[in-house]
């Protein structure tokens, strides 16, 4: 069976869906791996390194995808790429199903069996396949580093003969994987860290990392299935906004990470809140791709509003392209390994498996995912 790794063609995408390490293991599974020339260039993986690991190097995407049974990508293929897939090919990538229904239909029409890696169920045996966790972890770290780079003061307390520099106050909004890593990174840099989340279960995690938990006292739970957060009632959101508005006035850096699957990013930091922040404060909005947790965020840009710098960079994990590619490649390796029959070296998919039903978008020319069928067919 042929497995293809094409070069990513979406603007700003620096990652690649394989590493030399994972290529070795894919070849050991009995797969013929073909990597498009230059696919790993932005992640510092050379063609020679892939070749040494056992991959064939294709001079073009058409050559790489020709007759490929399996295709690994980071992002959705463009329209012109879809036409290069053979009918019945398996595609595994971050496919943005809720944001691009029309493209999901195109996969079905092309006969591609498409798997959205971001739909990976949060169950124990799928943890090593969870691309949201691997990429969000790096994004949370990088968000703090980017904030530090834009901040015009020092982060830790410094005691000098000329006087004492107070530590920066950093507030993390949303305590998922990205938020927890942001808390840990900010603490390592010497900040006074606080955090908030609608899920009361995150309080212990925040405090274990040395942060202070800020939350509305309520009987209402924000815990949803699979460890995600759910949207709260209007009364809760009003009370939370009041609490945050008071807290945010004293913060130097605010990092927002809140996302709700299938919905626009919730507004956490209003323009009125931004106006109360100290001049020179920083907001890093990790939800910029989904509309932002602050209405003043401009996707892909860093802007100054009311004396506050708002960073709305896209693909933050991709700024650490070597590590993010390596982790993503391992997620894909762990996903495909149990699907390969050890005897025949061919695909042997249990279509009833929870991991498959959770991630499979299209099969045999149909949109099959329960959450997409109505909008996709």
Secondary structure, 3 states (H helix, E strand, C coil): CEEEECCCCCCCCCCCCCCHHHHHHHHHCCCEEEEECCCCHHHCCCHHHHHHCCCEEECCHHHHHCCCCEEEEEECCCHHHHCCCCCCCEEEEECCCCCCHHHHHHHHHCCCEEEEHHHCCCCHHHHHHCHHHHHHHHHHHHHHHHHHHHCCCCCCCEEECCEEECCCEEEEECCCHHHHHHHHHHHHCCCEEEEECCCHHHHHHHHHCCCEECCCCCCCCCECHHHCECCCCHHHHHHHHHHHHHHHCCCCEEEECCCCCCCCCCCCECHHHHHHCCCCCEEEECCHHHCCCECCCCCCCEEEECCEEEECCCCCHHHHHHHHHHHHHHHHHHHHHCCECCCCCCECCCCCCHHHHHHECEECCEECCCCCHHHHC
